[in-house]
Amino acid sequence: SQQGEEDPQALSIQEGENATMNCSYKTSINNLQWYRQNSGRGLVHLILIRSNEREKHSGRLRVTLDTSKKSSSLLITASRAADTASYFCATAGRTQGGSEKLVFGKGTKLTVNP
Amino acid sequence: ETGVTQTPRHLVMGMTNKKSLKCEQHLGHNAMYWYKQSAKKPLELMFVYNFKEQTENNSVPSRFSPECPNSSHLFLHLHTLQPEDSALYLCASSPTPGGYYEQYFGPGTRLTVT
């Protein structure tokens, strides 16, 4: 399916450590997006990486995309307690009906301990 | 969350009540969305609007009735809801429908149906 699956489902690290989250999907995509959600709030867009790109950076965030393996990873370096949130990958692609859709995974819950 | 507002932030309603959720975006986007987020489930797309026209309805029960009077405002009218409809309802917008661009989310309305 187009839906991405994040791995792990939950991750707990110490402040200052790096956090890596992975996303795998099964169909071809136009782009893959990562979002963050603090508890009970709306989602905030982090990075969009298109299918012809392999890596993107934004501050302490690094996203890679391997279309041959149908997978992406989000790396947060030098984590802070404020990075505690759920992180979702979302894949954009054509549905069987021809429309383009953004489909979200179930997310990885990251806890950064002070 | 900046640029997309939602009211109310919290709503408790009985199964026989009628209420409405409101969303407003100040980003000049053409597409607006309603999502439902339940515990331990992926984000579920409910409705998509493009230039005030509904372009997608993902088999949402008729007790949820969307309205888009213009490209900046989106409503979700609720009536005779069920307890399983309790969830976080998120509004989002993007320049065009689908997944080509990132989506901007509001803070959500936490709905509890008693």
Interface residues (C-beta under 8 A of the other chain):
Chain A: Q3 N30 N31 Q33 Y35 G40 R41 G42 L43 V44 H45 L48 F88 A90 T91 A92 G93 S99 E100 K101 L102 V103 F104 G105 K106 G107
Chain B: E1 V4 Q6 K40 K41 P42 L43 L45 T55 E56 L88 L90 A92 P97 G98 G99 Y100 Y101 E102 Q103 Y104 F105 G106 P107 G108 R110
